Amino acid sequence: LFCDPSQLLNLSCSNTFSDNIVKYFLGALYGLFPISGILFSYYKIISSILRIPSLGGKYKAFSTCGSHLAVVCLFLVTASTVYLGSVASHSPRNDVVASLMYTVVTPMLNPFICS
């Protein structure tokens, strides 16, 4: 499909133990920073929304943030499924479906969020 880092590691490493260690380390590293940044920014957004005096304004702001957060969670869950998936239940078909979810479906949802 594309040059996915986990697939490149599978092709380049003959030692599966070191391959798994690198995958889990990179998955934790690449997952920790985005999730902490997203949680901090949503904390700031929610605290700002709660200061809006009108109920209609709060509803509109929360509905926009809710759809955005749903797409971000969809992206992070499918991407982490590919990178941190179990070695025992490895399925190339599931990897392709999850990869399509976070490379095709998630960007296609952006126009719906912004409108």
C-alpha positions in Angstrom: 0.0 0.0 0.0 2.7 2.5 1.1 6.0 2.5 3.0 4.5 1.9 6.4 7.3 1.9 9.1 6.1 -1.3 10.7 6.1 -3.2 7.4 9.6 -1.9 6.6 10.8 -3.2 9.9 9.3 -6.6 9.2 11.2 -6.7 5.9 14.5 -5.4 7.2 14.9 -7.2 10.6 15.5 -10.9 10.8 15.4 -10.8 14.6 11.7 -10.5 15.6 12.5 -9.7 19.2 14.4 -6.5 18.4 11.8 -5.7 15.7 9.0 -5.9 18.3 11.0 -3.7 20.8 11.5 -1.0 18.2 7.8 -1.1 17.2 6.6 -0.8 20.7 9.1 1.9 21.6 8.2 4.0 18.5 4.5 3.4 19.0 4.7 4.6 22.6 6.8 7.6 21.6 4.7 8.6 18.7 1.5 8.0 20.6 2.4 9.7 23.9 3.2 13.1 22.5 0.1 13.5 20.3 -2.3 12.2 22.9 -0.9 14.5 25.6 -1.0 17.5 23.3 -4.6 16.7 22.3 -5.7 16.3 25.9 -4.1 19.5 26.9 -5.6 21.4 24.0 -9.1 20.0 24.7 -8.7 21.0 28.3 -8.1 24.6 27.2 -10.9 24.4 24.7 -13.5 23.1 27.1 -12.5 25.6 29.8 -13.0 28.4 27.2 -16.3 27.0 26.0 -17.7 26.8 29.6 -17.1 30.6 29.9 -19.5 31.2 26.9 -22.7 32.8 28.4 -25.2 31.5 25.8 -26.5 28.0 25.7 -26.7 27.9 21.9 -23.1 29.0 21.6 -22.0 26.3 24.0 -24.0 23.7 22.1 -22.4 24.7 18.7 -18.9 24.7 20.1 -19.3 21.3 21.8 -20.8 19.8 18.7 -17.9 20.9 16.6 -15.3 19.7 19.1 -17.1 16.4 19.5 -17.0 15.5 15.8 -13.3 16.6 15.7 -12.4 14.5 18.7 -14.2 11.5 17.2 -12.1 11.7 14.0 -8.9 12.2 16.0 -9.8 9.1 18.1 -10.6 7.1 15.0 -7.2 8.1 13.6 -5.2 7.3 16.7 -7.0 4.0 17.4 -6.5 2.6 13.9 -2.9 3.8 13.6 -2.0 2.4 17.0 -3.7 -0.9 16.0 -1.4 -1.2 13.1 1.8 -0.3 15.0 1.1 -2.0 18.3 -1.0 -4.9 17.1 -0.3 -8.3 18.6 2.3 -10.4 16.9 0.4 -13.6 17.8 -2.8 -12.5 15.9 -1.0 -10.7 13.0 -3.3 -10.4 10.0 -2.1 -8.6 6.9 -5.8 -8.0 5.8 -6.6 -6.3 9.1 -3.4 -4.1 8.7 -4.5 -3.1 5.3 -8.0 -2.2 6.5 -6.7 -0.2 9.5 -4.1 1.5 7.2 -6.9 2.6 4.8 -8.9 3.9 7.8 -6.2 6.3 8.9 -4.8 7.2 5.5 -8.0 7.5 3.4 -11.2 7.6 5.6 -9.9 10.0 8.3 -8.8 12.7 5.8 -12.1 12.3 3.9 -14.0 13.2 7.1 -12.3 16.6 7.5 -14.7 18.5 5.1 -17.6 17.3 7.1 -16.1 18.5 10.4 -15.2 21.9 9.0 -18.7 22.5 7.5 
